[in-house]
């Protein structure tokens, strides 16, 4: 009988700010303001109130338009690049919110620059994207000189006062010094070998989602797989359509896909990473990461869900652009160059309290809300592979392996298991190369998947 592993749940909340994330010559810094801090740091308020649940800000009853300007915020170290993002909700096509920022300039402040909106483009004017001191490069702030201060402005609108108001509950600004990216030590990064970990999910092949938009939806597809890894139900096509920015006509605007995920109960932000060990820490604490890569792997850009690490420290990804992209292992040097040399930009997500996709028993073990048999990893494999599965209630569970003639070749699990996420190993050293079927039976649930043994 193979050893069965069961995993406890984790929860992690962003630290109050400011926070320097790790030691380096030109430190990255992430500054997060949540609802209570947003409301207490308002400098100017026109028609915005705290929601009745105290978890977000929204339009005052009976009005169509409003805005708040927050007091200036200050960083511990100067920066010339920034990644804004936010979490909120626009529950229908008749309401929307817009986020703007400004920075010190010529002894005062720059014009307000629009860094994005959600969800529908019901604005008469998008707003400015540039001034003499810098510009908004689609989804990130580029400044011509180093700064240590900024202000946020949140504008809300709805077409009629009887429509539900948009809300916002979090603002994040991840600031950096461009010299950090320019001085990446690739050798050190490649030699960083974190311990093994693996995040299973339901794989989504982006070209199979829709023949028209398939080539353009790596960003929302990678996040759809992240949602599915938390057992959150999502239609990848609808998620992609909602993610599309109607102003730029793009599916890959970074803060927009983070915002879309917040509608499904995730707490997210656009961030940066500078080492593989940082990635491993987030995954081990229950987080999920989608990485933005470039050359040499994807010269025009691409997003990959990070699935974990092999036993020898190689990164594992779920790559939606490949039909066999589930639990894919790239050359570590090429992947490191494609991500860290480009800047290490990523979406980082955690479950929020409102994401009721699982419960915990008295031992702190995560209980799935559905039966799930995950694709084995690695696949193809030689000679061993890992099979993960979730059961929502305790019971007798059997995992069997069959050849293509229907002959049972091995029983991996046949015992009473507690509810939760489990893993078992299959070693096929005595079997011939070929396609095999693995099957789960638990309660009234049965499901089978294929796996490929290549020797």
N, C-alpha and C positions, 0 to 999 in steps of 0.2 A: 504493500500500500504506500503510495506517495504521501509525503507530508503536505497537509493542507494549511495554507496561510489565511488568516482572517485579519482584516485591517480595521483599526479604530479610526474614528472620525477626528478631524482637526478643524479648528477655526482660528483665524488670524485677522486682526483688525489693523488698519493703518495707524501708525503712531501719530500723535499730535505733533504739530509742526512748530518750528522748523526741525528738519532731521537730515543730517548728512549721512548718506546711505552706506558709504564705505570709504576707507582711507585711500586717497590718491592725490597727486600733485594739484590737480584742478578738480575738486570734488563735484560729483553730481549731487543734486539736492532735490528732494520732492516736498512740496508744500501742499497740504490738503486742508480744505475748509469744508466742514459739514454743516448741516442745517442750523444747529444752535450757534455756531461761530459765524455763519453767514448773516444770520439775523442780528446778532449783537455787534457786528462790524459794519453795519450799514451807515454810510455817510450821507446819502441822499435817497429818499424813498418817495416814490409816486405810485400809490395804488397797489403795493405788494404787502401781503400779510403772511403770518405764520399759519400753516395748515392746521386744521382742527385736531389732527393726530400728532401735531408737533414734530413731524418727520420731514417736512419739506416747506418751501415757500411757494406762494401761489398768488394769483390775482385776487384783489378784493372783490367781494360779491357786488354784482351790478355794474362793473366796468369792463371795458374791452381791452384796454391797454394800460400798461404800467411798467415801471423799471426801478431798479435799485443800483446805486453806485456804492461799492464797498470802499472802506478806508484803505489807504496804501498798505501794501505788504512789503516786507523786506527780507532779502536773503542774507545768509551768513557770509557767503562768498560771491564775488561778481560772476556774471554769466553773460554769454552772448547768443545762446540758443535756448529755446524753451518749447516744451510739449504740453499744451493745454488739453484738458479733457474734463468731462462732467458726467454726472448721473442724474437723471430726472425722468419725466414722463410727459408726453403729449398724446393723450388718449384718443384723439380723433384728428381728422384732416382739417378741422376748423380752429385748431389752436396750435401755437408754436412758441418756442422761446429762442432767443438769440444771445450768444455770449460774445462780448467785446472786451478788449484789453487796451491799455495804454501804458507808456513808459516815459521816464524822464527825458526831456529834450529841450535844449536851449534855455535852461533855467526854469522851465515849466514842465508841461506834459505834452506828449505827442497827441495827434488826433486819435480818436477811438478807432481801433482796428477790429474788424469782425473776424473771429477765429472759428465761427461755425454756428449752426442753428439746428433745431430739431422740432418738428419733423418735417412738416409741409412748408413749402416756400410760398407763404402767404404775405410776404413782405413787399412793400412798395419799392424798397431799395435794399440791396444787400449790405451796403456800407463799404468803407475803405479797406484796402488791403496793404497799402504802402504809404510811407512817408520818407523824408530824406534820411532818417536815422535807422531805417530797417523796413521789413516787410513780412507778410504772412505768406509762407511758401506752401500754399494749399492747406496744410494742417499743422505746421510748426512755425515758431517764431524765429526769425533771423535778424539779429541786430548788428549794426555796423560798429558799435562800441560796447564796452562792458558796462552793464548796469546792475543795480542791486535792489531795484524797486519796481513795482507794477501796481495797477489797479484793475479790478474786474467791474464790468457793467453787465447786468442781466436784464434783458428786455423781454416782456411777455405780451402776447396778443392773442385775441380770439375774434372770430368774425361776428359773434353775438354774445351778449352777456348771459344768455341761457345755456351756452355751451360750456362743457367742463373745462376748467382752467388747466393750462400746463403747469407742471411743478418741477422744482429742481432741489436736490438734496446734497449735492457734493460738487465741489470744484477742485481740480487738481492741476498743479503747474510743476512739471518736472524740468528743472533748469540745469544747464551744463555749460562747460567751457569747450569750444570746438577743439582746443589743443589736446583734450583727453582722447578724442577719437583719432586725431592725427598722430598720436604717439602710442598707438596700440602695440603691445608686445605679443605678437602672434605666437611665438615659440612658447612663452609662458602659458598662454591660453590653451594651446594644444596639449601641453603637458599636465594640465589640470584634469584629473581623472576622478570625478565624484563617484560615490557608491551607487550600485545598481538601484533603479526604481523604474516602475512602468505604470503609465496611466492608460487604461483601456478606454475605448469609445466605440461608437458606431461609426464606421468609416463613411465619408461622403466624397464621392468623385465629382469634382466640380463640373466637368464636361457632361456628366450624366444628369445634372440638375436641370439643365435647359440648354438646347443646342445653340440658342442665340446669345445668351449672356454668359454661358459657361466659361469662355476664355477669360472673362474679366472679373470673376467673383471669388478669387482666392481668399480675399480678406474675410468676407462674410461666411464663406464655407469653412474656413479654419475655426471661426468662432462658433459656427453651428456644431462642429465636432466637440468643441469645449463644452457647450451647453449639454450635448448628449452624454458627455463623460460624467456630468453631474446628474444624469437621468432626468434632465429637463426636456420635455417634448418640444420640438421645433421643426417647422417645415423649412428646409434649406432654401427653397425657391422664394418663399414669402419673406424669409429673413433677409435674403439678398436684395430683393426689391425694395424693402423698407430701408435698407442700408444705403442704397444709391443716393448720392447727393444731387438733388435736382438743379442746383446752381452750377456746379462744375461738371455735372453729368458723369460722375465717377462712383464706382463701388468701393474704392479703397481709401477714402478719407478717414484717417486714423480715429479721431475722436467720435466720429459718427457711428462706427461699428461698436465702439465701447459703450456709447449711449444706447444703442439698440439692444445690447446685451443686458443693460440695466432694466429694460422693460420686462425682462424674463427673470429678474431677481438676482442678477450678479452685481457685485461691487467691483468696478473696473477702473483702470486708468491707463493712459499711454505712458510708458516708462522706458528706461534703458537698462541694459545689463553689460557688465564688463568682464565677467568670468562665468565659467560653467558651474562653479560651486555655488554662486548666487542663485542660479537657476534651480539647482537641486534643492536648495533650502526652501524655495517657494513651493516646489512640488511636494516636498515632504510635509509641509504645513498646510496642505489642502488646496493650494493655489493652482492656477492654470496659466499657461503662457503661450501666446502666438507670436512668433518671431518674424520680423521684416527683413528679408534677405535680398542681396543683389548679386553682383559678379563675384566669383566666376560661375556659380551654379545657375543663377537667374539674372542675366544682365538687365532685363527690363523691370525687375522687382517681383517679389512673390511673398506670400505669407504661409508659414508652416506652424502647425500645432506641435509643441514640444511634448513628446510622450514620455521621455525619461532617459535613462542611461543603461548601457550594457554592463556586464560584470567587470569589464576592463575599461570603463569610463567613456565609451563612445556614445555620443548623443543619438537618441532615437526620435524620429519625427513621424507625424502623420501628414503626408504630403498629398493634398487634394488634387494636384495636377497629374498625378500618376495613378493609373488604374490599380497598380499594386503598391500604392503609397502608404498603406497601413503598416505601422511599425517599421519604417524605412530607415536604414542606416547609411548615411552618406560618408564619404571620406572626411575624417574629422578636420583635417587642415582646410579643405575646400569649404566646408560648412562654416568653420570659424572665420575664415576670411570673408565669406559672403555676408556674415552677420556683424561681427564685431568691427571689421574695417569700415563697414557701412555706417556704423554708429550704435549698434546693439539695441535698436528701437524694438519695442514689443508691447503687446497688450498684456496686462496682468490682471487676473480676475480671482475673486473669492466669492463664495456663497454669502448672501446676506441672510439676515434673520427671516426675511419675507419669502425666501425661496423654499417653500415647503415641499421639497422633493424627497425628503427622507426624515426618519425619526431615529432616536437613539434609545437603546434599551438601558437597563440599570447599570450595565457594565461599560457604557460609553461606546458600544459597537454600533457602527452605522448600519441601519436596516434599509435595504432597498425598497422602493415603492413598486417594483415590478420584477418579474423574472427576466433575466438577460443572460444570454450566452455570447461572450465576446469572441472576436476573431483571435485565433492563437497568435502568439508572438515568440520568436520570429516566424515568418512564413514567406517563402519556403524555409525549411529548417534542416539541420543535420548535426547531430542525431536527435537533439532534444528541443523541446518547445514548451512554452507556458500557456496554459488554458485558464482564462478567468471567467467567473460567472457570479451572478447575483441572485439571491433568493429572498423574497420579501417576508417569508415566514419559515420557522424551523420545521424540519421534516426529513424523511429519508430521501437521500439524493444519490443518483447514480450517474457517473460520467463514463461512457464506453467509447471505444475506438473500433471502427470497422474498415475492412478493405472494400474495394469497389464491387466485389461479388456479394457483399452483405455479410461476410463472415466476421464475427466478433474476434478481434485480435488481442484486445486487452481491456480490462476494467480498471480504470484509474481511481475511481471513487465509488464506494457503495456503503454509505453509512449515514447516520443521523447527523445533520448539520444545523447549527444555529443560523438564524436569518442574518444576511449581510453579504459582503463581497468576499469571495474566496478565490484562491488560485491553486492549481495543481500542475505538476510537471509530467510530461510524456517523453520517455526515452525510447527511440525507435532504432537503437543500434543493431537489433537482430532482425529488422525488417528491410525489405527491398525498397528501392526508390519507387515513388508513385503517389497517387492521390489517395488520401484516407479521409474517412468521415468520423468526426467526434460528435457525440450525442449526449444531451442532458435529459434526465427524467427526474422530476421533483414535484410531488403532489400530482396535479393533473396537467402539469406543464411538460412538454417535450419540444426539443428543437435540435437541429443538426446543422453543422457547418463543415466545409471542406478545408483540408490542409494538405500541403505538398511537402513530401520528403524528397530531398535531392542529395544524393551521395556522390 
